[in-house]
């Protein structure tokens, strides 16, 4: 399955409550993603919470755009990526 890096901007900052509401919201995103074969692997969030870089496994970039729209998430840029492991030669 191809892997993608998705950059997003949240001008007001990304706010995910650390409680049941936050958990429920993230679980809904995961469920909606699964409907199109998209798996959210992890996200890196800037210190000011206005930018994220998210790693996804998905059949293609269009599937990521589709679920982002359904989840109400912005998409600035999607790049297909591969892992560069510094220990590859060992």
Buried (B, 14 or more C-beta within 10 A) or exposed (E): EEBBBBBBEBEEEBEEEEEEEEEEEEEEBEEBBEEBEBEBEEBEBEEEEBBBBBBBBBEBBEBBBBBBEEBEBEBEEBEEEEEEEEEEEE
